[in-house]
Amino acid sequence: MKKYEIMYILLADLSEEERKAEMESLHQIITNLGGKVIDVDTENWGLRDFAYPINELHKGYYVVVNVESDAATIAEFERLSKLNKNVIRHLVIAK
């Protein structure tokens, strides 16, 4: 299992409960496929302004997650993130 850092941006207009539910469902994608969520960093990121508008949006809620998983799990996470209407962008980096 390799270590990855995943950063994704959620819609800024989600309520606190919706945001937590969305984060939990995204993290369950990793854990259900045999991966392990090591650390979730929302304290240092959180709600931020974009440098430029993305799909006419100007703010987003940033989440950084450190995980251990295989490449197939990461590929499935990326696929499902692209389909999720609440995820504006995502980025996966191998450590």
C-alpha positions as CSV (number, residue, x, y, z in Angstrom):
1,M,0.0,0.0,0.0
2,K,1.3,3.4,-1.0
3,K,0.7,6.7,0.8
4,Y,-1.3,9.4,-1.0
5,E,-2.3,13.0,-0.2
6,I,-5.8,13.9,-1.5
7,M,-7.0,17.4,-1.7
8,Y,-10.6,18.1,-2.7
9,I,-12.7,21.3,-2.8
10,L,-16.4,21.1,-1.8
11,L,-19.1,23.7,-2.6
12,A,-19.0,26.6,-0.2
13,D,-22.8,26.8,0.2
14,L,-23.1,23.4,1.8
15,S,-24.3,23.4,5.4
16,E,-22.1,22.0,8.1
17,E,-24.1,18.8,8.3
18,E,-24.1,18.4,4.5
19,R,-20.3,19.0,4.4
20,K,-19.6,16.5,7.1
21,A,-21.8,13.9,5.4
22,E,-20.1,14.5,2.0
23,M,-16.6,14.2,3.6
24,E,-17.6,11.0,5.3
25,S,-19.0,9.5,2.1
26,L,-15.8,10.4,0.2
27,H,-13.6,8.9,2.9
28,Q,-15.8,5.8,2.9
29,I,-14.9,5.2,-0.7
30,I,-11.3,4.7,0.4
31,T,-12.0,2.6,3.5
32,N,-14.6,0.4,1.8
33,L,-12.1,-0.6,-0.9
34,G,-9.4,-1.6,1.6
35,G,-7.6,1.7,2.1
36,K,-7.0,3.6,5.3
37,V,-7.6,7.3,6.1
38,I,-4.6,8.4,8.2
39,D,-5.2,12.1,8.7
40,V,-7.8,14.7,7.7
41,D,-6.8,18.4,7.7
42,T,-9.6,20.9,7.6
43,E,-8.3,23.2,10.3
44,N,-5.6,24.8,8.2
45,W,-7.6,24.9,5.0
46,G,-11.4,25.2,5.3
47,L,-13.3,27.9,3.4
48,R,-11.1,29.9,1.0
49,D,-11.4,32.3,-1.9
50,F,-10.3,31.0,-5.3
51,A,-7.5,32.8,-7.2
52,Y,-9.9,32.7,-10.2
53,P,-13.5,31.7,-10.7
54,I,-14.2,28.0,-11.2
55,N,-17.5,27.3,-12.9
56,E,-18.6,30.8,-11.8
57,L,-17.9,30.0,-8.1
58,H,-15.5,32.2,-6.1
59,K,-15.2,30.2,-2.8
60,G,-14.8,26.6,-1.8
61,Y,-14.2,24.4,1.2
62,Y,-10.8,22.7,1.0
63,V,-10.1,19.3,2.6
64,V,-6.7,17.6,2.7
65,V,-6.6,13.8,3.5
66,N,-3.6,11.5,3.9
67,V,-4.4,7.9,3.0
68,E,-2.8,4.6,2.5
69,S,-4.2,2.5,-0.4
70,D,-3.5,0.8,-3.7
71,A,-3.8,2.4,-7.1
72,A,-7.1,0.8,-7.9
73,T,-8.7,2.4,-4.9
74,I,-7.4,5.9,-5.8
75,A,-8.6,5.4,-9.4
76,E,-12.1,4.6,-8.1
77,F,-12.0,7.6,-5.7
78,E,-11.1,9.9,-8.6
79,R,-13.9,8.4,-10.8
80,L,-16.5,8.9,-8.1
81,S,-15.2,12.4,-7.3
82,K,-15.7,13.5,-10.9
83,L,-19.3,12.3,-10.7
84,N,-20.1,14.0,-7.4
85,K,-21.8,17.4,-8.0
86,N,-20.6,18.7,-4.6
87,V,-16.9,18.3,-5.4
88,I,-15.5,21.2,-7.4
89,R,-12.0,19.9,-7.9
90,H,-9.7,17.1,-6.6
91,L,-6.0,16.4,-6.7
92,V,-4.2,13.2,-5.7
93,I,-0.5,13.2,-5.0
94,A,1.6,10.1,-4.3
95,K,4.0,10.5,-1.4
